[in-house]
Amino acid sequence: MAVTLFYFPDGPMQGDVDNISQVERILVQKFEPENVFGFSSPSAKLKEALNRQAPVLYVRLSDEPFEDLV
């Protein structure tokens, strides 16, 4: 299983976001307001999350742990 979490807080954030277990691979990244960049080809669901008011947590689950590594 693979889990992708993108967190868009409404301001600077203290602490980390990687204290999750029981998955083979996890990609977690926070995008504070001044550090959001343009995604080259976001999925429809990610586009929807990007257009919402922060804070937003985008979650994607997959049964292919290496799908983005090829």
C-alpha positions as CSV (number, residue, x, y, z in Angstrom):
1,M,0.0,0.0,0.0
2,A,1.1,3.5,-0.7
3,V,-0.2,6.7,1.0
4,T,0.2,10.2,-0.2
5,L,-0.6,13.1,2.1
6,F,-0.3,16.8,1.1
7,Y,-1.1,19.2,3.9
8,F,-1.9,22.8,3.1
9,P,-2.1,24.7,6.4
10,D,-3.5,28.2,6.7
11,G,-0.2,29.4,8.1
12,P,3.3,28.3,9.3
13,M,3.2,25.0,11.1
14,Q,5.3,23.7,14.0
15,G,6.4,20.0,14.1
16,D,6.4,17.2,11.6
17,V,3.8,15.1,9.8
18,D,5.5,11.7,9.4
19,N,4.5,9.8,12.5
20,I,2.5,7.2,10.6
21,S,3.2,3.4,10.5
22,Q,2.0,0.2,8.8
23,V,2.6,1.3,5.2
24,E,5.6,0.4,3.0
25,R,5.9,3.9,1.6
26,I,4.7,7.3,2.6
27,L,5.0,10.6,1.0
28,V,4.1,13.5,3.2
29,Q,4.7,17.1,2.4
30,K,3.4,20.3,3.9
31,F,2.9,23.3,1.6
32,E,2.8,26.5,3.7
33,P,1.1,29.4,1.9
34,E,4.3,31.0,0.7
35,N,5.7,27.7,-0.6
36,V,3.0,26.3,-2.8
37,F,4.2,25.6,-6.4
38,G,2.2,24.7,-9.5
39,F,1.6,21.0,-10.0
40,S,2.3,20.0,-13.7
41,S,-0.6,17.6,-14.1
42,P,-2.7,17.3,-10.9
43,S,-5.6,14.8,-10.8
44,A,-9.1,16.1,-10.7
45,K,-9.2,15.4,-6.9
46,L,-6.0,17.2,-6.3
47,K,-7.2,20.2,-8.3
48,E,-10.3,20.2,-6.2
49,A,-8.2,20.3,-3.0
50,L,-6.0,23.0,-4.4
51,N,-9.0,25.2,-5.0
52,R,-10.4,24.9,-1.5
53,Q,-9.6,27.3,1.4
54,A,-6.8,26.2,3.7
55,P,-6.4,24.2,5.8
56,V,-6.8,21.2,3.5
57,L,-5.6,17.6,3.7
58,Y,-5.3,15.7,0.4
59,V,-5.1,11.9,0.8
60,R,-4.5,9.4,-2.0
61,L,-4.4,5.6,-1.3
62,S,-2.9,3.1,-3.7
63,D,-2.2,-0.6,-3.7
64,E,1.0,0.0,-5.8
65,P,3.8,1.2,-3.4
66,F,6.2,2.1,-6.2
67,E,3.8,3.8,-8.7
68,D,5.5,7.2,-8.8
69,L,9.1,5.8,-8.7
70,V,9.5,4.6,-12.2
